Amino acid sequence: MSKKKIIFIYPGLYTFIQTEIKLLSDEYQLISINQGWSKKLLLPFNLLIQFFFLLFNMHKVECILISFGGYSSFLPSLLGNLFGKKVAIIVHGTDCVSFPEINYGNLRSPLLRYFTKKSYQWASIILPVSESLVYTENNYFSSATLKFGYTHHLSNINTLYKVIPNGLITGDWNVVSKAKIENSFITVMTSNQTERKGANLIAEVAYKSPKCIFYIAGCDRIKGIDSLPKNVIFLGMLSSDELKNYYNKTQFYFQLSNFEGFGVALCEAMLCGCIPIVSNVNYLPNIVGDSGFVLLKRNSEMLFGLMNTALNSDLINLEEKARNRILDNFSAENRQRLLISTLKNY
């Protein structure tokens, strides 16, 4: 029996998009086009190419699945609506937020905001990876209560939604060594994410914790900070295998984001036995559960105290809890089941 075909639209072939393709391919034959949507100068050309791609393939499918709201979701949502096709949009984070204090979020741009809003209005269903992308509020970043989510930033979005958490191929992230470096911490961020990911807090506690070691993967500097103590080690860009090796020898994982749509890297680290220390934003405390520690305020003194509490905890028990937390709640198999069931039945 031949598989049903669906059009799958995405803004770039990122690692988690490749995982999504694997999950969907068990049930569907995917019709996709790999366009680079990051360069604004190419936007008119990308839209033109996508328009003809959609016209050529629209009659072959009943459903269009889109990953990320934005420029790349506008035409699929519009044409899908006009041609009576089901349109589902997976939203991940930056497509649901405007956070000017840290220069983050697609919804800061008036044009991108318009493209995103119309996409969500035309869609049949929106599939956020966490409830916090629909609406959330917190006072972690400052004393003021900040509000986020596409229903907060965009008016008149009445489209049905269903939360389907991200899922990891758990066999790709496993415990291969129990020889952890004592008092070691790791985090992952690119050079343009250091402000959003709370790198300044790590820099501040590093000075106070000379007996600890702090690994930062994905970049080679913290924006705005020129001098750091020797116990902060930049690892640069790493392959998945190299990253897994560092997770396996590091005791704790920092996810100190000021905003985080989900936290895939956090889940990867937990699968490798890293004990999580996360900020009290979005879905991060839900991922951690009772397997780690939550920083309630963006404050280095509070983080320093939380680190000391963590270092004096039952580490072996927490390492096991952290891995089991992801195995039980955020596996690729769980996401695959929920996603395919939703695409078939909504």
C-alpha positions as CSV (number, residue, x, y, z in Angstrom):
1,M,0.0,0.0,0.0
2,S,1.5,3.3,-1.1
3,K,2.0,6.1,1.5
4,K,-0.1,9.2,1.4
5,K,1.7,12.3,0.3
6,I,2.0,15.6,2.3
7,I,3.8,18.8,1.5
8,F,6.4,19.6,4.2
9,I,7.6,23.2,4.4
10,Y,10.6,24.3,6.5
11,P,12.9,27.3,6.6
12,G,16.1,25.3,6.7
13,L,17.3,21.7,7.0
14,Y,18.3,22.0,10.7
15,T,19.1,18.9,12.8
16,F,15.7,18.8,14.4
17,I,14.0,19.2,11.0
18,Q,16.0,16.2,9.8
19,T,14.6,14.3,12.8
20,E,11.1,15.4,11.9
21,I,11.6,14.1,8.4
22,K,12.6,10.7,9.8
23,L,9.5,10.6,12.0
24,L,7.1,11.6,9.3
25,S,8.6,9.4,6.6
26,D,7.4,6.2,8.4
27,E,3.8,7.2,7.5
28,Y,4.0,9.7,4.6
29,Q,5.8,10.4,1.4
30,L,7.1,13.9,1.9
31,I,7.2,16.5,-0.9
32,S,9.6,19.2,0.1
33,I,11.9,21.9,-1.2
34,N,15.0,23.0,0.7
35,Q,15.1,26.8,0.4
36,G,17.3,29.1,2.4
37,W,15.0,31.7,3.9
38,S,17.5,33.5,6.1
39,K,18.7,36.1,3.5
40,K,16.1,38.9,3.2
41,L,17.4,39.9,-0.2
42,L,16.3,36.6,-1.6
43,L,12.8,36.8,-0.2
44,P,11.0,37.7,-3.5
45,F,12.8,34.9,-5.3
46,N,12.1,32.4,-2.6
47,L,8.4,33.3,-2.6
48,L,8.2,33.0,-6.4
49,I,10.0,29.6,-6.4
50,Q,7.7,28.4,-3.6
51,F,4.6,29.6,-5.4
52,F,5.3,27.5,-8.4
53,F,6.4,24.5,-6.2
54,L,3.1,24.7,-4.4
55,L,1.0,25.0,-7.5
56,F,2.7,22.1,-9.1
57,N,2.3,19.8,-6.1
58,M,-1.0,21.0,-4.4
59,H,-3.2,18.5,-6.2
60,K,-1.2,15.6,-5.0
61,V,-1.9,16.1,-1.3
62,E,-4.7,16.6,1.3
63,C,-2.4,18.2,3.9
64,I,0.4,20.8,4.1
65,L,2.6,20.6,7.2
66,I,4.7,23.7,7.9
67,S,7.5,24.0,10.5
68,F,7.9,27.6,11.8
69,G,5.6,30.5,11.2
70,G,7.1,33.3,9.1
71,Y,7.9,34.2,5.5
72,S,8.1,30.5,4.4
73,S,4.6,29.8,5.9
74,F,2.7,32.6,4.2
75,L,2.1,31.1,0.7
76,P,1.5,27.5,1.9
77,S,-1.1,28.8,4.4
78,L,-2.8,31.1,1.9
79,L,-2.9,28.6,-1.0
80,G,-3.8,25.7,1.2
81,N,-6.7,27.7,2.5
82,L,-7.8,28.7,-1.0
83,F,-7.6,25.1,-2.4
84,G,-9.3,23.5,0.6
85,K,-6.2,21.7,1.9
86,K,-5.6,21.1,5.6
87,V,-2.8,23.3,6.9
88,A,-0.8,22.5,10.1
89,I,1.9,24.9,11.4
90,I,4.4,23.7,14.0
91,V,5.6,26.6,16.0
92,H,8.9,26.5,17.9
93,G,9.7,29.7,19.7
94,T,11.1,32.7,17.8
95,D,7.9,32.7,15.7
96,C,5.8,33.3,18.8
97,V,7.6,36.1,20.6
98,S,8.7,39.7,20.6
99,F,11.3,40.4,23.3
100,P,13.0,43.7,22.4
101,E,14.9,43.8,25.7
102,I,17.2,41.1,24.4
103,N,16.7,41.7,20.6
104,Y,14.8,38.4,20.2
105,G,11.8,37.2,18.4
106,N,10.5,37.4,14.8
107,L,7.4,39.3,15.9
108,R,9.5,42.4,16.5
109,S,9.6,42.9,12.7
110,P,6.4,44.5,11.3
111,L,6.6,42.7,8.0
112,L,7.5,39.3,9.5
113,R,4.8,39.8,12.1
114,Y,2.3,40.3,9.3
115,F,3.4,37.2,7.4
116,T,3.3,35.2,10.6
117,K,-0.1,36.5,11.7
118,K,-1.8,35.8,8.4
119,S,-0.3,32.3,8.3
120,Y,-1.7,31.5,11.8
121,Q,-5.1,32.9,10.8
122,W,-5.3,30.8,7.6
123,A,-4.0,27.6,9.2
124,S,-6.3,24.7,10.1
125,I,-4.4,24.0,13.3
126,I,-1.3,25.3,15.1
127,L,1.0,22.8,16.8
128,P,3.2,24.5,19.4
129,V,6.0,22.4,21.0
130,S,5.0,23.8,24.4
131,E,2.0,25.5,25.9
132,S,4.2,28.5,26.7
133,L,4.3,29.5,23.0
134,V,0.6,30.1,23.1
135,Y,0.7,32.2,26.2
136,T,3.0,32.6,29.2
137,E,4.2,35.2,31.7
138,N,7.0,35.4,34.2
139,N,9.1,37.8,36.2
140,Y,12.4,35.9,35.9
141,F,14.0,38.5,33.6
142,S,13.0,41.6,35.7
143,S,10.7,42.6,38.5
144,A,8.0,43.4,35.9
145,T,5.8,40.6,34.7
146,L,6.6,39.9,31.1
147,K,4.0,38.3,28.8
148,F,4.8,36.2,25.7
149,G,3.1,33.8,23.2
150,Y,1.5,34.3,19.8
151,T,-2.0,34.9,21.4
152,H,-0.5,37.8,23.4
153,H,1.6,39.4,20.6
154,L,-0.9,38.8,17.7
155,S,-4.6,39.7,17.8
156,N,-7.5,37.7,16.5
157,I,-5.8,34.3,16.3
158,N,-8.7,31.9,16.9
159,T,-7.1,28.9,15.1
160,L,-7.4,25.6,16.9
161,Y,-4.1,24.5,18.5
162,K,-2.7,21.3,20.0
163,V,0.5,21.1,22.0
164,I,2.9,18.3,20.8
165,P,6.2,18.4,22.7
166,N,9.5,17.9,20.8
167,G,10.8,14.4,20.8
168,L,14.4,13.1,20.6
169,I,15.8,10.0,19.1
170,T,17.0,8.8,22.4
171,G,19.5,6.2,21.1
172,D,21.5,9.1,19.7
173,W,22.1,10.5,23.2
174,N,23.1,7.9,25.7
175,V,25.4,7.4,28.6
176,V,28.7,5.9,27.4
177,S,30.8,6.8,30.4
178,K,30.1,7.4,34.1
179,A,33.5,9.1,34.6
180,K,32.3,12.7,35.2
181,I,34.6,15.6,35.8
182,E,34.1,16.9,39.3
183,N,32.4,20.3,39.6
184,S,31.8,20.6,35.9
185,F,29.1,22.5,34.0
186,I,28.3,22.8,30.3
187,T,25.9,24.9,28.2
188,V,25.3,25.2,24.4
189,M,24.8,28.5,22.6
190,T,25.8,30.2,19.3
191,S,27.6,33.5,19.3
192,N,24.4,35.4,18.6
193,Q,22.5,33.7,21.4
194,T,24.7,34.6,24.4
195,E,22.4,37.3,25.6
196,R,19.3,35.2,25.3
197,K,20.9,32.1,26.9
198,G,22.2,33.9,30.0
199,A,25.9,33.7,29.3
200,N,26.6,36.7,31.5
201,L,25.4,34.8,34.6
202,I,27.8,32.0,33.9
203,A,30.6,34.5,33.6
204,E,29.7,36.1,36.9
205,V,29.5,32.8,38.9
206,A,32.7,31.5,37.2
207,Y,34.7,34.2,39.1
208,K,33.2,33.1,42.4
209,S,33.8,29.4,41.7
210,P,37.5,28.8,40.9
211,K,37.2,25.1,41.7
212,C,34.5,24.6,39.1
213,I,34.9,24.3,35.3
214,F,32.5,25.8,32.8
215,Y,32.3,24.6,29.2
216,I,30.5,26.7,26.6
217,A,29.9,24.8,23.3
218,G,28.8,26.4,20.1
219,C,30.8,29.7,20.3
220,D,34.2,31.2,21.2
221,R,33.2,34.3,23.1
222,I,30.5,36.0,25.1
223,K,29.1,39.2,23.5
224,G,30.1,42.2,25.5
225,I,32.6,40.4,27.8
226,D,36.3,40.5,26.8
227,S,37.9,39.0,29.9
228,L,37.0,35.7,31.6
229,P,38.6,33.5,34.2
230,K,40.5,30.5,33.1
231,N,37.8,28.1,34.3
232,V,35.6,29.2,31.4
233,I,36.4,27.1,28.4
234,F,35.0,27.7,25.0
235,L,34.6,24.6,22.9
236,G,33.5,26.2,19.6
237,M,31.3,24.3,17.2
238,L,31.1,20.6,17.9
239,S,29.8,17.6,16.0
240,S,27.0,15.6,17.6
241,D,29.5,12.9,18.7
242,E,31.9,15.5,20.2
243,L,29.0,17.2,22.0
244,K,27.8,13.8,23.4
245,N,31.3,13.1,24.6
246,Y,31.3,16.4,26.6
247,Y,27.8,15.8,28.0
248,N,29.0,12.4,29.2
249,K,31.9,13.8,31.2
250,T,30.1,16.9,32.6
251,Q,28.0,16.8,35.7
252,F,25.6,19.7,35.1
253,Y,23.9,21.4,32.2
254,F,23.0,25.1,32.3
255,Q,19.9,26.3,30.4
256,L,19.7,29.8,31.8
257,S,17.7,31.3,28.9
258,N,15.6,34.5,29.2
259,F,13.2,32.9,26.7
260,E,13.2,29.3,25.4
261,G,10.6,27.8,23.2
262,F,11.4,24.2,24.3
263,G,15.0,23.2,25.0
264,V,16.2,20.4,22.8
265,A,19.9,20.7,23.8
266,L,18.8,20.5,27.5
267,C,17.0,17.2,26.7
268,E,20.1,15.9,24.9
269,A,22.3,16.7,27.8
270,M,19.9,15.1,30.3
271,L,19.8,11.9,28.2
272,C,23.6,11.8,28.7
273,G,23.3,12.0,32.5
274,C,23.8,15.8,32.9
275,I,21.8,17.2,35.9
276,P,19.9,20.3,34.7
277,I,20.0,23.8,36.2
278,V,17.5,25.9,34.3
279,S,15.8,29.3,34.4
280,N,12.2,29.7,35.5
281,V,10.9,30.5,32.0
282,N,8.6,28.9,29.5
283,Y,8.5,25.1,29.5
284,L,12.0,24.5,31.1
285,P,10.8,23.7,34.6
286,N,8.3,21.2,33.1
287,I,11.1,19.4,31.2
288,V,13.3,19.2,34.4
289,G,10.6,18.0,36.8
290,D,12.2,16.7,40.0
291,S,15.5,15.8,38.3
292,G,17.3,19.1,38.6
293,F,17.2,22.7,39.8
294,V,15.3,25.9,38.8
295,L,16.7,29.4,39.1
296,L,13.8,31.7,40.0
297,K,15.4,35.0,39.2
298,R,18.1,36.3,36.7
299,N,20.5,36.8,39.6
300,S,24.1,35.6,39.8
301,E,24.0,35.4,43.7
302,M,21.0,33.2,43.5
303,L,22.6,31.0,40.8
304,F,25.8,30.7,43.0
305,G,23.7,29.4,45.9
306,L,21.7,27.1,43.6
307,M,25.0,25.6,42.3
308,N,26.2,24.9,45.8
309,T,22.9,23.2,46.6
310,A,23.3,21.1,43.4
311,L,26.9,20.2,44.1
312,N,25.9,18.8,47.5
313,S,23.0,16.7,46.2
314,D,22.7,13.0,45.5
315,L,24.3,13.3,42.0
316,I,24.1,9.7,41.0
317,N,20.3,9.6,41.7
318,L,19.7,12.9,39.9
319,E,21.7,11.8,36.8
320,E,19.5,8.7,36.5
321,K,16.4,10.8,37.1
322,A,17.4,13.3,34.4
323,R,17.8,10.6,31.8
324,N,14.6,8.8,32.7
325,R,12.7,12.1,32.6
326,I,13.4,12.5,28.9
327,L,13.0,8.8,28.1
328,D,9.5,8.8,29.7
329,N,8.2,12.1,28.4
330,F,10.1,13.4,25.3
331,S,11.0,10.5,23.0
332,A,10.8,10.7,19.3
333,E,8.3,7.8,19.4
334,N,5.9,9.8,21.5
335,R,6.1,12.8,19.2
336,Q,5.7,10.7,16.1
337,R,2.6,9.0,17.5
338,L,1.0,12.3,18.5
339,L,2.0,14.2,15.3
340,I,0.8,11.5,12.9
341,S,-2.4,11.0,14.9
342,T,-3.2,14.7,14.8
343,L,-2.5,15.0,11.0
344,K,-4.8,12.1,10.3
345,N,-7.7,13.3,12.6
346,Y,-7.9,17.0,12.8
